[in-house]
Amino acid sequence: MTDKKAVQDFVYALSPSPGFEHDGICFAGCHAGLYRSDDGGFNWRSAQDSLNLQSPLATTAVAVSPDFIFDRCVFAGVNGGILRSVDSGESWNFVALPPPPPHVSCIVASPNFAEDGVLLAGTLEDGVFRSSDRGCSWVAWNFRLLDLHILALGISPNFADDEAIFAGTDTGIFRSKNGGRAWREVGFPTEFAPVLSVALSPNYARDKVLFAGTESSGLFRSDDGGETWIRQGAVDMAGPVNAVLPSPYFPGKPDVLVVSGGKMLVSRDDGHSWSEWKVALPDGQEVVCAAAPQGLGAGAPLLVGLLDGRVLRI
């Protein structure tokens, strides 16, 4: 494990390249700005130098294009808008979202981005914004979205066919079946909200499995696309569930990793039992986000963002 000071004051998001195994590229959105690693997470450098900023620009969300190997597109959420790069983060254009300046909390890209150019950005007070031109322009799409405080977005791996997107909010979960143009609340038990994280099974088109991490009630799972929910790991998860990472081979390999209460917990049996993924952290530090760019198998690297802004590669 390498422990190198990359940034300071909180890591909001980690987004590795889809070609991470070969190019080692990952972006970290942090309170101190946007950072990039070119060597698999061992070393980091600022990705915002070309902006010639007078002070750090907090970056609260980041998404690498699913077609990054070819299009080199990266998108980062900052106060009031989206930073857009088409050269792997070497230079940026700022795309302002409609005023008043919204606080961007999350960004997701369509798995079919190469063809449809669709991105969605969640904000903390203004709902969901949608782009269909590769991030050049954005429009608010909040029809029937009754809670505009968006904490997480999850997009279907089969988006090209089902156009399914889920939004975790202060009061529950909303689902869109038309690419984010209209929403309706699903059957998540509202007494367990807020919902901080949302993740879909890589095989969602067939199994309809959806995970939701809450602020104080642990992890929930749905096997019917969000209509009904079962609580998982209630005894083990005492703190907020900030991230849920199903194995890319789920459910054939039923591994799930969660970041909960500053620790990482893993289930190897489809959520029936959980154990701590023990990591030697610096004194007093907590895990706040994680990325598994090559899955959760033995020997696969894991990138971990800490409360103080450091990023570890395990």
C-alpha positions in Angstrom: 0.0 0.0 0.0 1.3 3.4 -0.9 0.5 6.4 1.4 1.3 9.6 -0.4 -0.1 13.1 0.3 -2.2 13.9 -2.8 -4.6 16.5 -1.7 -6.0 18.1 1.4 -9.4 18.3 3.1 -11.8 15.5 1.9 -12.0 13.3 -1.2 -15.5 13.6 -2.7 -15.2 11.2 -5.7 -12.8 8.8 -7.5 -13.2 8.0 -11.2 -10.8 5.7 -12.9 -10.3 5.3 -16.6 -12.0 2.3 -18.1 -8.6 1.3 -19.3 -7.0 1.7 -15.9 -5.3 -1.7 -16.1 -3.2 -0.4 -19.0 -3.1 3.4 -18.6 -3.3 3.7 -14.8 -5.3 6.9 -15.0 -7.7 8.0 -12.3 -9.2 11.3 -11.2 -9.9 12.4 -7.7 -12.5 15.2 -7.0 -11.5 16.9 -3.7 -12.1 20.0 -1.6 -8.7 21.2 -2.7 -9.4 20.7 -6.4 -9.3 18.0 -9.1 -6.3 15.6 -9.1 -5.0 13.0 -11.5 -2.9 10.0 -11.3 -1.1 8.4 -14.3 0.5 5.5 -12.5 -2.4 3.6 -11.0 -2.9 5.8 -7.9 0.6 5.9 -6.5 1.3 9.5 -7.3 -1.0 12.5 -8.0 -0.8 15.9 -9.6 -3.2 18.8 -10.0 -5.5 18.5 -13.1 -6.5 22.1 -12.9 -3.2 23.9 -13.6 -4.3 25.1 -17.0 -7.1 27.1 -15.4 -4.5 29.4 -13.7 -6.6 29.6 -10.5 -5.9 32.0 -7.7 -7.2 29.5 -5.1 -8.2 25.8 -5.1 -11.5 25.0 -6.9 -13.4 22.5 -4.8 -14.4 19.6 -7.1 -17.4 17.6 -5.7 -18.0 15.2 -8.5 -16.1 13.6 -11.4 -16.9 11.2 -14.2 -14.6 9.7 -16.9 -16.3 8.9 -20.2 -17.0 5.2 -20.7 -15.3 5.7 -24.1 -12.3 7.6 -22.5 -9.7 5.4 -24.3 -10.9 7.0 -27.5 -12.6 10.3 -26.7 -10.4 11.4 -23.7 -13.5 13.1 -22.1 -13.6 14.0 -18.4 -16.3 15.9 -16.5 -16.0 17.5 -13.1 -18.6 19.1 -10.9 -17.7 22.5 -9.3 -19.8 25.3 -7.8 -22.1 26.6 -10.5 -21.3 24.2 -13.3 -19.4 21.5 -15.0 -15.7 21.4 -16.1 -15.4 19.6 -19.4 -12.2 18.2 -20.9 -11.7 16.4 -24.2 -7.9 15.9 -23.8 -7.7 13.7 -20.6 -7.9 16.7 -18.3 -5.0 18.7 -19.6 -7.3 21.6 -20.5 -10.9 22.5 -19.5 -13.9 24.5 -20.5 -16.4 25.7 -17.9 -20.0 25.1 -18.7 -22.3 27.1 -16.4 -25.5 25.6 -15.2 -28.6 27.9 -15.0 -28.5 30.3 -12.1 -28.6 30.5 -9.2 -25.3 28.6 -9.2 -26.1 25.0 -8.2 -23.9 22.8 -6.1 -23.1 19.7 -8.1 -23.1 16.5 -6.0 -22.7 13.7 -8.6 -22.3 13.1 -12.3 -23.0 9.9 -14.3 -22.4 9.2 -18.0 -24.5 6.9 -20.2 -22.8 3.5 -20.8 -23.7 4.2 -24.4 -22.0 7.6 -24.3 -20.1 7.1 -27.5 -23.4 7.0 -29.4 -25.8 9.1 -27.3 -23.5 11.6 -25.6 -25.8 11.6 -22.5 -24.7 12.9 -19.1 -26.7 13.6 -15.9 -25.6 15.8 -13.0 -27.3 15.8 -9.6 -27.3 19.0 -7.5 -28.0 19.7 -3.8 -30.9 22.1 -4.3 -31.8 22.2 -8.0 -32.5 18.6 -9.0 -31.1 16.9 -12.0 -29.5 18.4 -15.1 -29.2 16.5 -18.4 -26.9 16.9 -21.3 -27.3 15.1 -24.6 -24.4 16.8 -26.4 -21.4 15.4 -24.5 -21.6 18.0 -21.8 -21.6 21.1 -24.0 -25.0 22.2 -22.7 -27.3 21.2 -19.9 -31.0 21.4 -19.2 -32.9 20.8 -15.9 -35.2 17.8 -16.1 -37.2 17.6 -12.9 -40.7 16.7 -13.9 -42.3 14.8 -11.0 -39.0 14.9 -9.1 -40.5 15.8 -5.7 -37.2 16.1 -3.9 -34.6 18.3 -5.6 -31.8 17.5 -3.0 -29.9 14.9 -5.1 -27.2 12.9 -3.2 -26.5 10.1 -5.7 -27.3 8.9 -9.2 -27.2 5.4 -10.5 -27.5 4.6 -14.2 -28.5 1.3 -15.8 -25.8 -0.7 -17.6 -28.5 -1.3 -20.2 -29.3 2.4 -20.5 -29.4 2.2 -24.3 -32.5 0.0 -24.1 -34.2 0.7 -20.8 -33.1 4.4 -20.2 -33.3 3.7 -16.4 -31.8 6.1 -13.9 -32.2 6.2 -10.1 -31.7 9.3 -7.9 -31.0 9.0 -4.2 -32.4 12.0 -2.3 -33.1 13.4 1.2 -36.5 11.6 1.2 -35.9 8.4 -0.7 -35.3 7.2 -4.3 -36.8 8.4 -7.6 -36.6 6.5 -10.9 -36.7 7.6 -14.5 -37.5 5.3 -17.3 -37.0 7.8 -20.1 -33.4 8.9 -19.6 -34.0 11.4 -16.9 -36.8 13.4 -18.5 -39.4 12.4 -16.0 -39.3 10.8 -12.5 -41.5 9.0 -10.0 -40.8 7.9 -6.5 -40.2 4.2 -6.0 -41.1 2.0 -3.0 -38.1 2.8 -0.8 -39.1 3.1 2.9 -38.8 6.8 3.5 -38.2 6.4 7.2 -34.7 5.1 6.3 -33.7 8.1 4.1 -31.6 10.1 3.2 -30.1 7.9 0.5 -26.4 8.7 0.1 -25.4 6.1 -2.6 -27.0 4.1 -5.3 -25.5 1.2 -7.4 -27.1 -1.1 -10.0 -26.1 -4.7 -10.6 -23.9 -5.0 -13.8 -26.6 -7.6 -14.8 -29.5 -5.2 -14.0 -31.2 -5.9 -17.3 -31.9 -9.5 -16.1 -31.7 -9.5 -12.3 -33.2 -6.0 -11.6 -30.9 -5.8 -8.5 -30.3 -2.3 -7.0 -28.4 -1.2 -3.9 -29.0 1.9 -1.8 -26.8 3.1 1.0 -28.4 5.3 3.7 -27.1 7.9 6.1 -28.0 6.0 9.3 -29.8 2.8 8.5 -27.2 0.8 6.5 -27.6 -0.9 3.2 -30.8 -1.8 1.3 -31.3 -4.1 -1.7 -34.1 -4.4 -4.2 -34.5 -7.3 -6.6 -37.3 -5.8 -8.6 -36.0 -2.5 -9.8 -36.8 -0.5 -6.7 -40.3 -1.5 -5.9 -39.5 -3.5 -2.8 -36.5 -3.4 -0.5 -34.7 -5.6 2.1 -32.2 -4.3 4.6 -28.8 -5.9 4.5 -25.9 -6.0 7.0 -27.9 -4.0 9.6 -25.7 -5.2 12.5 -22.4 -4.4 10.7 -23.2 -1.0 9.2 -23.5 1.5 12.0 -22.5 4.6 10.0 -23.4 6.3 6.7 -23.0 4.1 3.6 -21.2 6.5 1.3 -20.4 4.1 -1.5 -21.6 0.7 -2.8 -19.4 -1.3 -5.3 -20.8 -4.5 -6.7 -18.4 -6.9 -8.5 -18.3 -6.3 -12.2 -19.2 -10.0 -12.4 -22.2 -9.8 -10.1 -24.2 -12.0 -9.5 -22.1 -14.8 -10.9 -19.4 -13.6 -8.5 -21.6 -12.1 -5.7 -19.1 -9.7 -4.1 -20.2 -6.3 -2.8 -18.0 -3.7 -1.2 -19.4 -0.8 0.9 -17.9 2.2 2.5 -19.7 2.6 5.8 -18.9 4.6 8.9 -15.4 5.3 7.8 -14.6 1.6 7.1 -14.9 -0.8 4.2 -17.0 -3.9 4.5 -17.2 -6.7 2.0 -19.6 -9.5 1.4 -18.6 -12.5 -0.7 -22.0 -14.2 -0.5 -24.5 -11.9 -2.0 -24.9 -9.7 1.1 -25.7 -12.5 3.6 -22.7 -11.9 5.7 -20.1 -9.0 5.9 -16.6 -8.6 7.2 -14.3 -5.7 7.5 -11.8 -5.1 4.7 -9.0 -4.2 6.9 -6.7 -1.4 5.8 -3.8 0.2 7.7 -5.0 3.8 7.7 -3.1 6.8 9.1 -4.0 7.6 12.7 -7.5 9.1 13.0 -8.4 8.7 9.4 -11.6 7.4 7.8 -12.5 6.1 4.4 -15.0 8.3 2.6 -15.0 6.9 -0.9 -13.5 4.0 -2.9 -13.0 2.8 -6.5 -12.3 -0.8 -7.7 -11.1 -0.2 -11.3 -10.3 -3.9 -11.9 -13.0 -5.4 -9.7 -12.9 -7.0 -6.2 -10.9 -10.1 -6.9 -7.8 -11.1 -5.0 -4.9 -8.9 -6.0 -7.0 -6.3 -7.8 -6.0 -2.7 -6.8 -8.4 -0.7 -4.6 -8.2 3.1 -4.5 -9.4 4.7 -1.2 -10.1 8.3 -0.5 -9.7 9.5 3.1 -11.3 12.2 5.2 -8.1 14.4 5.1 -7.8 14.3 1.3 -5.2 11.5 0.9 -5.7 8.8 -1.6 -4.3 5.3 -0.9 -3.8 2.5 -3.4 -4.2 -0.9 -1.7 
